[in-house]
Amino acid sequence: MVNTMAESDKPWTEKPPRLDVGVVGTGKAGSVLGAALRRAGHNVLACTAVSDLSKLHAESLLPGVPITTIDIAVKDRDLVLLTVPDDVLSQVITGLAATNAVSPGTFVMHASGRYGIEVLRPLTEQGCLPLALHPVMTFTGTSIDLNRLSACPFGITTHETLRPVAETLVVEIGGEPVWVPEASRGLYHAALTFGANNIMTLVNQTSELLVDASIENPESLIAPLFNASLDNALRNGDAALTGPVTRGDAGTVREHLRVLADFDPAVSQAYRSMARLTAVRALAAGTLSPNAAQDLLAVLADD
């Protein structure tokens, strides 16, 4: 066991030792992060995999690493990586604590965006060292993800004395550490989910609408439009807002709502909700006049 925080006031200022790692959960994220730690020189000695798909991920990205039971995977490790679904993370942690499966002094790390280190308290109270390292990317569970980790931001949360450890691990596997306070973890994750998940829905729904409008190769329209919109938004914030909502074209928006309702009322309602949010932001930014906003918001009011 690596004796790191017996001098727990002292940050890592030297090259850290190679760690013996156990991975609990080799889904898309766990298999890739385990492979990244292995590539960085750490010793991944065991992993767990329940589903057939998880076993395939483990065999593909962690070849030669034994698939074991959870108690064997975490026994006498320097670092335990918990990459199970968010909804069972607390249950797994409680179970490990109840059986004293993890040795004191072990780094226990999860990759959940939702949680900080409070969820690890049952193990922290037994002398384990908590790390929350959340990669800000979507995973395919293939080797492609290893290259995508290059310069990938990681939201890190831990005790201040362990911050150098967390940052070092992230840098070693190619990422970029970003500090997230424990109290902000929920909002941090909600923000990322709001953007990343919804943009996928927007892209796919836009493509479906264009196909229904008899447009061939809709991706040829979507890619330049969305790429330019993202670039403009990141560069200029709300000043980059454009389109009929920002212009206050209430008649155009009313027609959009009509044709979208004919296609799918749920899509029309989603357009209405996002358009209201856009209108409020445009009004605050001064790109939408109060008079135009009044007519527009009347159109966007729920029927």
C-alpha positions as CSV (number, residue, x, y, z in Angstrom):
1,M,0.0,0.0,0.0
2,V,1.4,3.4,-1.0
3,N,2.0,5.5,2.1
4,T,0.9,8.9,0.8
5,M,-1.1,10.7,3.3
6,A,0.5,9.5,6.6
7,E,2.0,12.9,5.9
8,S,-1.3,14.1,4.7
9,D,-0.4,17.7,5.0
10,K,2.3,17.3,2.4
11,P,1.3,17.5,-1.3
12,W,2.9,15.4,-4.0
13,T,5.9,17.4,-5.1
14,E,7.8,14.4,-6.6
15,K,6.9,12.0,-9.4
16,P,4.1,9.9,-7.9
17,P,4.7,6.1,-7.6
18,R,3.0,3.6,-9.9
19,L,-0.3,2.6,-8.3
20,D,-1.9,-0.9,-8.1
21,V,-5.4,-0.3,-9.4
22,G,-8.7,-2.2,-9.1
23,V,-11.6,-1.1,-11.4
24,V,-15.1,-1.7,-10.2
25,G,-17.4,-1.5,-13.3
26,T,-16.0,-1.7,-16.8
27,G,-18.7,0.0,-18.7
28,K,-17.9,2.6,-21.4
29,A,-16.2,4.9,-18.9
30,G,-14.6,2.4,-16.6
31,S,-12.9,0.4,-19.3
32,V,-11.5,3.5,-20.9
33,L,-10.3,5.2,-17.7
34,G,-8.8,1.9,-16.6
35,A,-7.0,1.7,-19.9
36,A,-5.8,5.3,-19.6
37,L,-4.4,4.6,-16.1
38,R,-2.6,1.5,-17.5
39,R,-1.2,3.5,-20.4
40,A,0.1,6.1,-17.9
41,G,2.1,3.3,-16.2
42,H,-0.2,2.2,-13.4
43,N,-0.8,-1.4,-12.7
44,V,-4.4,-2.4,-13.3
45,L,-4.6,-5.7,-11.5
46,A,-8.2,-6.6,-11.5
47,C,-11.6,-5.4,-12.7
48,T,-15.3,-6.3,-12.3
49,A,-17.8,-6.8,-15.2
50,V,-21.4,-7.9,-14.8
51,S,-23.0,-7.6,-18.2
52,D,-21.8,-9.3,-21.4
53,L,-21.1,-5.9,-22.9
54,S,-19.0,-4.8,-19.9
55,K,-17.0,-8.0,-20.2
56,L,-16.4,-7.2,-23.9
57,H,-15.2,-3.7,-22.9
58,A,-12.8,-5.2,-20.3
59,E,-11.4,-7.8,-22.7
60,S,-10.9,-5.2,-25.4
61,L,-9.4,-2.3,-23.4
62,L,-7.9,-4.2,-20.5
63,P,-6.6,-7.3,-22.1
64,G,-5.0,-9.7,-19.6
65,V,-6.6,-8.0,-16.6
66,P,-8.6,-10.6,-14.6
67,I,-12.3,-10.1,-14.3
68,T,-13.0,-10.9,-10.6
69,T,-15.5,-10.4,-7.8
70,I,-15.6,-6.9,-6.3
71,D,-13.9,-8.0,-3.1
72,I,-10.9,-9.3,-4.9
73,A,-10.8,-6.3,-7.3
74,V,-10.5,-3.9,-4.4
75,K,-8.3,-5.9,-2.0
76,D,-4.9,-4.4,-1.2
77,R,-5.0,-1.8,-3.9
78,D,-3.5,1.6,-3.9
79,L,-6.3,3.1,-6.1
80,V,-9.9,1.8,-6.5
81,L,-11.7,3.2,-9.4
82,L,-15.5,3.1,-9.0
83,T,-17.2,3.5,-12.4
84,V,-20.7,2.1,-11.7
85,P,-23.9,3.9,-12.7
86,D,-24.7,7.0,-10.6
87,D,-27.9,5.4,-9.1
88,V,-26.0,2.5,-7.6
89,L,-22.7,4.3,-6.6
90,S,-23.8,5.0,-3.1
91,Q,-25.0,1.4,-2.6
92,V,-21.7,0.0,-3.8
93,I,-19.8,2.3,-1.5
94,T,-21.9,1.4,1.5
95,G,-21.4,-2.3,0.7
96,L,-17.6,-1.9,0.5
97,A,-17.6,-0.1,3.8
98,A,-19.8,-2.6,5.5
99,T,-17.4,-5.4,4.6
100,N,-14.2,-3.4,5.3
101,A,-13.2,-4.5,1.8
102,V,-11.0,-1.5,1.1
103,S,-7.8,-0.9,3.1
104,P,-7.2,2.4,4.9
105,G,-4.9,4.7,2.9
106,T,-6.4,3.6,-0.4
107,F,-7.3,6.2,-2.9
108,V,-11.0,5.7,-3.8
109,M,-12.0,7.5,-6.9
110,H,-15.2,7.8,-8.8
111,A,-15.9,9.3,-12.2
112,S,-19.5,10.5,-11.6
113,G,-20.3,14.1,-12.5
114,R,-23.2,14.2,-10.2
115,Y,-21.3,13.5,-7.0
116,G,-18.4,15.0,-5.2
117,I,-16.6,13.3,-2.4
118,E,-19.5,13.3,0.2
119,V,-20.8,10.1,-1.4
120,L,-17.5,8.5,-0.5
121,R,-17.9,9.3,3.3
122,P,-18.5,5.7,4.4
123,L,-15.1,4.8,3.0
124,T,-13.4,8.1,4.0
125,E,-14.4,7.4,7.6
126,Q,-12.5,4.1,7.4
127,G,-9.3,5.9,6.3
128,C,-9.7,5.9,2.5
129,L,-8.7,9.0,0.5
130,P,-11.5,10.3,-1.6
131,L,-11.2,11.6,-5.2
132,A,-14.0,12.7,-7.6
133,L,-12.6,12.9,-11.1
134,H,-15.2,13.5,-13.8
135,P,-14.2,13.4,-17.5
136,V,-16.1,16.0,-19.4
137,M,-16.8,13.9,-22.5
138,T,-19.1,11.2,-23.8
139,F,-17.7,7.7,-24.1
140,T,-18.1,5.1,-26.7
141,G,-16.2,2.4,-24.7
142,T,-13.7,1.9,-27.5
143,S,-10.0,2.8,-28.0
144,I,-11.1,5.9,-29.8
145,D,-11.9,7.4,-26.4
146,L,-8.3,7.1,-25.3
147,N,-7.2,9.7,-27.9
148,R,-10.1,11.9,-27.0
149,L,-8.9,12.1,-23.4
150,S,-6.0,14.2,-24.7
151,A,-6.7,17.7,-23.2
152,C,-10.1,16.5,-22.0
153,P,-11.2,18.6,-19.0
154,F,-11.9,16.7,-15.8
155,G,-14.0,18.2,-13.1
156,I,-12.1,17.4,-9.9
157,T,-13.3,17.5,-6.3
158,T,-11.4,16.3,-3.2
159,H,-9.9,17.6,0.0
160,E,-7.5,20.5,-0.6
161,T,-4.5,18.3,0.6
162,L,-5.3,15.7,-2.0
163,R,-5.8,18.2,-4.8
164,P,-2.2,17.7,-6.2
165,V,-2.9,14.0,-6.3
166,A,-6.1,14.4,-8.3
167,E,-4.5,16.9,-10.7
168,T,-1.5,14.6,-11.2
169,L,-3.7,11.6,-12.1
170,V,-5.6,13.7,-14.6
171,V,-2.5,15.1,-16.2
172,E,-0.9,11.6,-16.4
173,I,-3.8,10.2,-18.4
174,G,-3.8,13.2,-20.7
175,G,-6.6,15.4,-19.3
176,E,-6.9,18.9,-18.0
177,P,-7.9,19.3,-14.3
178,V,-10.7,21.8,-13.5
179,W,-11.5,22.4,-9.9
180,V,-15.2,22.0,-8.9
181,P,-16.2,22.9,-5.3
182,E,-18.1,20.2,-3.5
183,A,-21.2,22.4,-3.0
184,S,-21.3,23.2,-6.7
185,R,-21.1,19.6,-8.0
186,G,-24.9,19.2,-8.6
187,L,-25.2,22.5,-10.6
188,Y,-21.9,21.7,-12.5
189,H,-23.3,18.4,-13.7
190,A,-26.7,19.7,-14.5
191,A,-25.1,22.4,-16.6
192,L,-23.0,19.9,-18.6
193,T,-26.0,17.6,-19.0
194,F,-28.3,20.4,-20.1
195,G,-25.8,21.3,-22.9
196,A,-24.3,18.0,-24.0
197,N,-27.4,15.8,-23.9
198,N,-29.7,18.4,-25.4
199,I,-27.4,19.3,-28.3
200,M,-27.5,15.6,-29.3
201,T,-31.2,15.7,-29.2
202,L,-31.3,19.0,-31.2
203,V,-28.9,17.6,-33.9
204,N,-30.9,14.4,-34.3
205,Q,-34.3,16.1,-34.2
206,T,-33.2,18.8,-36.7
207,S,-32.0,16.0,-39.0
208,E,-35.3,14.2,-38.7
209,L,-37.2,17.4,-39.5
210,L,-35.1,18.2,-42.5
211,V,-35.6,14.6,-43.8
212,D,-39.3,15.1,-43.4
213,A,-38.9,18.3,-45.4
214,S,-37.4,16.3,-48.2
215,I,-33.9,17.5,-47.7
216,E,-31.2,15.1,-48.7
217,N,-28.0,14.8,-46.7
218,P,-29.3,17.0,-43.8
219,E,-25.9,16.8,-42.1
220,S,-24.5,19.0,-44.9
221,L,-26.7,21.8,-43.6
222,I,-26.5,21.0,-39.9
223,A,-22.7,20.7,-39.5
224,P,-21.8,24.2,-40.8
225,L,-24.7,25.9,-39.1
226,F,-24.2,24.3,-35.7
227,N,-20.4,24.7,-35.8
228,A,-20.7,28.4,-36.6
229,S,-23.4,28.8,-33.9
230,L,-21.2,27.1,-31.3
231,D,-18.2,29.1,-32.2
232,N,-20.1,32.4,-32.2
233,A,-21.7,31.7,-28.8
234,L,-18.4,30.8,-27.2
235,R,-16.7,33.9,-28.6
236,N,-19.5,36.4,-28.1
237,G,-22.0,35.1,-25.6
238,D,-25.6,36.4,-25.9
239,A,-24.4,39.0,-28.3
240,A,-24.3,36.2,-30.9
241,L,-28.0,35.4,-30.6
242,T,-29.7,35.4,-34.0
243,G,-32.8,34.2,-35.7
244,P,-36.5,35.0,-35.6
245,V,-36.8,34.9,-31.8
246,T,-34.0,37.4,-31.3
247,R,-35.4,39.6,-34.1
248,G,-38.8,39.5,-32.5
249,D,-40.5,38.0,-35.6
250,A,-43.6,36.8,-33.8
251,G,-45.4,35.8,-37.0
252,T,-42.5,33.6,-38.1
253,V,-42.4,31.9,-34.7
254,R,-46.2,31.4,-34.7
255,E,-45.9,29.6,-38.1
256,H,-43.0,27.5,-36.8
257,L,-45.1,26.4,-33.9
258,R,-47.9,25.4,-36.2
259,V,-45.9,23.3,-38.6
260,L,-44.0,21.6,-35.8
261,A,-47.2,20.8,-34.0
262,D,-48.4,19.1,-37.2
263,F,-45.1,17.1,-37.2
264,D,-45.1,16.2,-33.5
265,P,-46.7,18.3,-30.7
266,A,-43.8,17.4,-28.4
267,V,-41.3,19.0,-30.8
268,S,-43.5,22.1,-31.0
269,Q,-43.5,22.3,-27.2
270,A,-39.8,21.9,-27.0
271,Y,-39.3,24.7,-29.6
272,R,-41.7,26.9,-27.5
273,S,-39.7,26.3,-24.3
274,M,-36.3,27.0,-25.8
275,A,-37.6,30.0,-27.7
276,R,-38.9,31.5,-24.4
277,L,-35.5,31.0,-22.8
278,T,-33.8,32.6,-25.9
279,A,-36.2,35.5,-25.8
280,V,-35.5,36.2,-22.1
281,R,-31.7,36.1,-22.7
282,A,-32.0,38.3,-25.9
283,L,-34.1,40.8,-23.9
284,A,-31.5,40.9,-21.1
285,A,-28.7,41.3,-23.7
286,G,-30.5,44.2,-25.4
287,T,-30.7,42.4,-28.8
288,L,-34.5,42.1,-28.5
289,S,-36.6,45.2,-27.8
290,P,-39.2,45.2,-25.0
291,N,-42.0,46.0,-27.5
292,A,-41.0,43.1,-29.8
293,A,-40.6,40.8,-26.8
294,Q,-44.1,41.5,-25.6
295,D,-45.7,40.2,-28.8
296,L,-43.2,37.4,-29.1
297,L,-43.8,36.1,-25.6
298,A,-47.6,36.2,-26.1
299,V,-47.1,33.9,-29.1
300,L,-44.8,31.6,-27.0
301,A,-47.2,31.4,-24.0
302,D,-48.6,28.0,-23.4
303,D,-51.9,27.4,-25.1
